Amino acid sequence: MINKGLGSAVHIVQMIIAEVLKHGGTAVDATAGNGHDTLFLARLVGSEGRVYAFDIQKKALESTKKLLERYGAAGQVTLLNTGHEEMDKLVPEPVDAVLFNLGYLPGGDHALVTSAGTTVTALKSAVELLRPGGRIGMVLYTGHPGGNEELCAAEQYASGLKGAGFNVIKINYLNRTAHAPVIILVEKAGDLLESQAATQNS
Ligand SMILES: C[S@@+](CC[C@H](N)C(=O)[O-])C[C@H]1O[C@@H](n2cnc3c(N)ncnc32)[C@H](O)[C@@H]1O
């Protein structure tokens, strides 16, 4: 279980995603890793929804599968043992949320790490796939080689999204070390929350 509170960048992103990802919804976990984020998304969408979870490591997807099975949430998850840069080809429907928890697998091989080029390719696809009102949450780490380049590339792409169509936010910890995680959020303008409320009330 992830530490709660604003001290956890992942927790902040999860809270922001939880507001728009409802039962029956669709989400992408761009980096499944040990499956904690995939499980979080799978619980939100429930058995009627769908989560597409990517990871380049077979081992990571095996851990994710085990975790999902332990909590009875494997049925609503499609595990994809490939890079998230293939998202445009492998996710066949619009999505409400995409989560990127970047970097390397804790306790795993540090060479198997996300990188600027493929992250930006995936981010572009995520923006295309997003429903109006949907959100992308990214947690970026700069303490390893390539991490800062990845942050700069993601930030450069995201800050170029037009303000009329997107809300784009960066969150930094002000009182931690220079390598504290950084959050980037992208929301596609639209009325997902209103349309969900209308559906629930009808
Ligand atoms: C920080 S970990 C993810 C943690 C995970 N979300 C969790 O809840 O345990 C980052 C993961 O990204 C994976 N990864 C690296 N390059 C990738 C790529 N191009 N596409 C998808 N996953 C990738 C790594 O194998 C690693 O498992």
The ligand as a Tripos MOL2 file, in Angstrom:
@<TRIPOS>MOLECULE
LIG
   27    29     1     0     0
SMALL
NO_CHARGES

@<TRIPOS>ATOM
      1 C1          8.2880    3.2400  -11.3910 C.3       1 LIG1
      2 S1          7.9800    1.7040  -12.1540 S.3       1 LIG1
      3 C2          6.2110    1.6550  -12.1610 C.3       1 LIG1
      4 C3          5.5890    1.3940  -10.7970 C.3       1 LIG1
      5 C4          4.1980    0.8290  -10.8980 C.3       1 LIG1
      6 N1          3.2580    1.7190  -11.5050 N.3       1 LIG1
      7 C5          3.6930    0.2580   -9.5960 C.2       1 LIG1
      8 O1          2.5780    0.6190   -9.1570 O.co2     1 LIG1
      9 O2          4.3760   -0.6040   -9.0360 O.co2     1 LIG1
     10 C6          8.3040    2.0290  -13.8710 C.3       1 LIG1
     11 C7          8.0460    0.8450  -14.7970 C.3       1 LIG1
     12 O3          8.1160    1.3170  -16.1380 O.3       1 LIG1
     13 C8          8.5160    0.2210  -16.9360 C.3       1 LIG1
     14 N2          8.9200    0.7050  -18.2650 N.ar      1 LIG1
     15 C9         10.1270    1.1470  -18.6850 C.ar      1 LIG1
     16 N3         10.0550    1.5320  -19.9890 N.ar      1 LIG1
     17 C10         8.7620    1.3410  -20.3650 C.ar      1 LIG1
     18 C11         8.0480    1.5420  -21.5970 C.ar      1 LIG1
     19 N4          8.6420    2.0620  -22.6660 N.pl3     1 LIG1
     20 N5          6.7460    1.2030  -21.6380 N.ar      1 LIG1
     21 C12         6.1200    0.6800  -20.5460 C.ar      1 LIG1
     22 N6          6.7360    0.4630  -19.3640 N.ar      1 LIG1
     23 C13         8.0380    0.7880  -19.2830 C.ar      1 LIG1
     24 C14         9.6010   -0.4250  -16.1210 C.3       1 LIG1
     25 O4          9.7820   -1.7560  -16.5470 O.3       1 LIG1
     26 C15         9.0220   -0.2960  -14.6980 C.3       1 LIG1
     27 O5          8.3550   -1.4740  -14.3290 O.3       1 LIG1
@<TRIPOS>BOND
     1     1     2 1
     2     2     3 1
     3     2    10 1
     4     3     4 1
     5     4     5 1
     6     5     6 1
     7     5     7 1
     8     7     8 2
     9     7     9 1
    10    10    11 1
    11    11    12 1
    12    11    26 1
    13    12    13 1
    14    13    14 1
    15    13    24 1
    16    14    15 ar
    17    14    23 ar
    18    15    16 ar
    19    16    17 ar
    20    17    18 ar
    21    17    23 ar
    22    18    19 1
    23    18    20 ar
    24    20    21 ar
    25    21    22 ar
    26    22    23 ar
    27    24    25 1
    28    24    26 1
    29    26    27 1
@<TRIPOS>SUBSTRUCTURE
     1 LIG1         1 GROUP 0 **** ****
